[in-house]
Amino acid sequence: MRVGLVNSCRYVGGAELWQVRFAKFLVAQGNQVHFFLRSGKFDELVEKQGFELSRIQMGFDLDPVGIFELWRGLKKFRPEAVIFNDQRELRIGVISAGLARVPLKVQRKGFSFLKGSLRDRMYYKRLDYVVAVSRAIEELYRDKLGMGPERLWYLPNGVNLDRFAKVDGEALRKKLGAGDAEILIGMAGRLEWQKRQGDLIRAGKILIGRGHNIRVALAGEGRDRQSLARLAADIGMDKRVAFLGFLDSIEEFLTGLDIFVFCSEWEGMPNTVLEAMAAGRPVVAADIAGVREVIEHGKNGLLYEAGKAEELAERVESLIKDRARAEQLGQAARATISERFDERKIFREFLGWLRKKVETKK
């Protein structure tokens, strides 16, 4: 089967890394994959991974150049299925894919935001299916667009636990020059306002004020890099916050942390939370819809009210003071991933579903 993956994001986040892993799985199963991407960090990563790709302008919705370039690329590759990531590429892509007569047009929706406008309704009528990574996203499409179950399919994110086997957990400490007494607290994700990394920086300041030896590590790139650095400097945390940028090995980062924190204001189902759980880290995460489907407060992680840095600090401090409980939560988190979010099983299920739907279109 030939599968086209379309993404307009310039940065590398969880959805982009998911596309790379799924593409590797597809190729390993004997399928052909072609990426259609906007120029930026992500297309550089895809090229480095050795995949075929076409660079598409995708400068704005209804970009005529982008529509033409994508139509031309799809006509040449002749995919049986095309998978869009988010809204901009969907709006450009459903037109291009329709003109190119692609049999199956799917959006894998991992972002829990949708206006449900007349414009949205127009574009989604041209789409065959929405693959929702969380139940909250399923509900969003039912409520905003009146979309029925025949066009919605639930497929959560997942993690391959083998990625975290034999990972050097001391590599991060060595990289940061962290002493044995320092407590490493970190978050991975795009540096964007939605992710609220500033809450972690503020919580770190609160914890230091309470006498804890804290180092904050942030993995990822994005538009808020400078504003977050200014915040750290303004509150005297500049020497306690490390900006690591995009990491080739997120496994070493996560395994090296004492506590993983996730501050985002909204999500579909955050990959980095699942990955931190797979690494066996105790997780303190914002109590938002996509997270609640994974973390049960007090059993396999801790939740706090999004935006409340003081409450976040209290949750983290409870784990610093009770290391046995932190270890227990980390073990329960890993067990949750093994039981419910095995990526290999999820990928096989998705591929089988795609094949079935393509057959019904022929």
N, C-alpha and C positions, 0 to 999 in steps of 0.2 A: 504494500500500500504506500502511496505517496502522500505525505502530510506537509502542509505549509504552516509555519508558525509566524505570526505577525505581531510586532511589538513596536510601539512608538516611543518607549521610555529611553531617555538618554543615559540614565544611571542604572546601576545594578542593584536590584533589591530581591526580595524573596521570590516574587513572581518570575523574574528573569532567570534566577538560578534554577527554579523549578523547570522552566522551559528547556534549559540546557540538560538537566538530568533526564527529563522525559525524552528529549531528542536522542540522547545516548542509549536509552532503553529501546526506543524504536529502531535505531540502527542495529543494535545487537540482536533484535528479533527479525532482521532481514528487510526492514522497511526503508524507504527513502525519505529524507527530510531536507527541507530548504527553508531558511530563515529570510524574512522580509523585514528589515529593520531601519530605523532612523539612525543617522550617524551619532555616535557618542561612545560612552564607556562600554555599553552592552555589546554593540556590534564588534568592538575591539576584542572583547572576551570571546564571543562566538567564533570570530575568525581565528583566534589563538587556539581554540578547541578543535579546529579543523573542519568545521561544518561549511557547507555551501550556503552563501548568503547573497542577497541583493539589498542594496541600500536605497531606500525609498524616502522621498522628501518629507511627507507627512507633517508639513509645517503648521497646518490648521485644519479644522473641519471643512470638508468639501474642497480641499486643496486640489485643484484640477490637475496639477502636475503630479501630485501624489497618486491620485486616482488612475491617471494614465500609466505611470511607472509601475504601479502594483498590478494593474490589468495586464500589462505587457509581460511582467515577470510570472504571473500566474498562467498566462497562455503558454509560456515557454516551458514551465515546470509541469503543468497539467496535474495538479494535486487532486486526489479524490476527496480529501478533507482539508479544510483550512481552519485554524484555531486562532482566534483573536484574543488579545490580552485584556485591553481596557477600552475606554470610550472613543478616543481619537482614532485609533486604528480600526475600530468597529465601524465608525461612520464613513471612513474612507473605504474600508475593506469590503463592506457588504455590497457597495456599488461595483467595485472592481471585480469581486468574486462572482457577482451576478452576471456581469458582462462577459466574464471568462467562462461562465457555465460550470463553476466548481460544484460538484454534486452535494457536498455536505459543508455547511457553514455553521461554526460553533464558536461561542464565546465562553472561555473559562473565566468566570467572574470571581476574583478574590478580594475585591474592594467593596466594602459595604456602604456604598453611596450610590443613589440613583434618584434623579429628579422626578422621573415619570412624566416628563413634559410631552407635548404633542410631537416635538422633534424626536424624542426617544421612541415614542410609539411608531413613528414612521420608519425608523431604522430597524427596530426590533421585529417589525413585520417581515423584513427581508432576511432575518436570521432563522436558522432551523432550530437550534437548541441553545439554552444557557446551561452550562455546567457550573453549579454553585458549590463553592468549597465549604460552605457552612449552612446550617439550617436557617440562620438569620438572613442570609442572602436569598435563599429560597422564598422566605416570607416577604422580603423586600420586593421581589418581582411579582409575587401574587398581589401584594397590596398596591404597588405603584402602577403596574401595567395590566393587572388582571390576568397574568399569564397562568395557564393551566398546567397541571402536572405532566401532560403529554409533551410539553416543550421544556420542562425543567428536569435536571438530573443532579442528584447530590453526589459529589465526589470530594471527600476531604483531602487536605494535604497529608503528607506522610513523610517518614524518615527511614532511610536504610540504616539500621543499627550497626551494620558492619563498618560504616564510616568512622565509628567512634572506638573501634577495637585497636588496641596498641597505639593509642595517641599519647604523645609526650605531654603530660599535664604540667610539666615544669617549664615548657618552652616559653609560655607567655610571661612568667615571672622573670625569666632570664632576659627576655626582650625588654621588659620594663625596668629591670634592675630593682625589682621589688624584694624587700627583705622578708624573712620568714614570718615576722610578726604582722606584716601588712595584710589587710583583708582586701582582696580584689573583688570589686563589684562592677559588673559590666552589662552593656546592652549592645546588640547588633541590629542594624537597620539603616535605611536611608536617613540622612540628616535633614529632616523636613519638619515643619511645624506640627504636623499631624502626629509625629512620633513622640514629641514632648521629651526629648532627651534632657532638656533643661530641668525637668523635675528631678531627674536622677542626680544632676549636679547640685541642685539645692538640697536634696536629701543627704548627699555626701557631706555638705557643709554642716548640716544639722548634726550628723553623726560624729563628725570631728569635734564639734562643740561639746558633745557629750563624752569625749575622751577616747573615741575609737580611732584606731590607726587605719584610715580608709584610703584606698586608691581606686579611682573610677576610670574604667577603660571603655571607650566607645569605638566600635567597628562600623565602618560604612562611610559613604560619601554623600554629599548633597548640598543644597543651596543654603542650609542653615549653619554650615561649618563656621563661618566667621562670627555670626551672632552668638553661637554657643561658646566660642572661644572668648568673646567679649564678656559674656555672662560669667564664665569661670574666673576671668581676671578681675571683674568688678567685685566679686564676693570672696576674693582671696583663695580661689581653688585652682588657679592656673598651673601650679606645680603638682596638683593632685589629680589632674584630669589628663588622660592620654588619648589623643585622637589618632587612631591607627589606620584610618582610610579603609579602602576595600582590601579584604584579605583573601588570598588564594586558599588558605586553609582555615575555614571557620571552625573546624573541629578542634584545632589546637587552642584557639581563642576560648571557646566555650568550656573545654575541659580544664583550662587553666584558671577559670574563675572560681571564687568561693561561693558567690551568689550571683545568679542572673536576674536582671530586672527588665521588665517590659512596661513602658509608660504610655504607649500609644492611645490616642483618643478614640479611634475606631479602627477596625480591621475586619477582614473576612475571617480567615483562620491563619494567624501569623506563623510562618515557617520557623522563624527564629525561636519562638517559644517551644515548638515541637522539638527542634534540634537541641536546645538546651536541656530539655527533659530527657532526650535520648542520650545526652552526655552524662546523665545522672546528677545534674546540678539542681540544687534547691532553687525554685523560681518564685519571684514575687512579681505579680503582673496586675495591670489595671483591670478592673472588673468590667469588661466590655463583652458584648455578645459573642464574638468569635472565640474569645479566651475561655468563657464559661463553658463552652462545649468540650473543652479539653481539661481544664483545671477545676477540681472540686476543692474548695477552700478548706485547708486544714488536713486534707488527705493526700494530695499529690502536689501541693503547692499552696501559696498564699495569694489572696486577692486584696486589692485596696481600691478606693474610689479614685478614678482617673483625675489627674490634676491636683491631687492633694499630696504635696511633697512631705508634709509633716506625718501623715498617715503612712506614706511609703517608708519614711525613715523608721517609724515604729515597727513596721513589719520586718524590715531588714534587721533592726536591732534585736528583735526577738530571736532571730536565727543566729546572730552573732553570740548571743548569751547562751543559747542552747544548741550546741553543735550536734548533739545526738539527734535532736529533732530535725535539724537541717539535713543530716545524713539520711534519716528515715524518709523525709520528703523527696530527696533526690532519688532514692531507690524506688519509691512508689511512682515517681514520674517516669522513670525508665520503663517500669513494668507497664504503665499505661500505653506508652508508645509501642512496645512489643505486642501488646494485646489488641490494640485498636487502630494503630496508625502505621502499619508496616508498608513502606512505600512500594516495595516490590509487588506486593499483592494488589495495591491500589493501581499501579501502572498496568498490571496485567488486566485488571478489571476494565480500565479505561480503554485500552487497546481493543479488547473484545467488544466493548460497547461501540467504539468507532467503526469497527469492521461490520458489525451488525447493521448500524445505521446507514453506512455506505451501500450495503447490499440492498437495503430497502429503497434506496434512491435510484438504483440502476433499473 
